[in-house]
């Protein structure tokens, strides 16, 4: 199970219990996540015999080839700075993370109206539309993916050059997963986080 901690955080415990009851007792079970939590230990006790834990690090951290930066920006200028960065770094592939579905759509529409190849991805879209957005981004017919945390983990997304946290994530683990979309497999990458006052 990939993103094992997320499965439990999103209250899928009942569904997971049902799955565990119907799959063979003799099996190999692998639980993966970049950020293991105590809830995963609960799942280990419930479903694993003689579990072995393999970890790269004891704390959440980013990779060395990730260049991280932040910008202090008044809320009313966030859109202007986003457009400026996209223009300055044109030619790269971008993932822009927003906190809500409505802000994801608003930002995608704004960028499209300004001539950018942006595509939205959020939890209120149908599965077909989500797959369509991912396909366009993978095929590089769209170079900017505007998304909620639905795309921060668990999806097969190719190399991304720049991750922009348009809205700061609520939890540090979400930050790790977001910026982990770039600087993968030994490659370099950049992340930029917009920091502003509470509106």
Beta strands, then each sheet from edge to edge (+ up, - down):
strand 1: 66-72
strand 2: 94-97
strand 3: 118-121
strand 4: 144-147
strand 5: 162-165
strand 6: 189-195
sheet 1: 1+ 6+ 5+ 2+ 4+ 3+
end
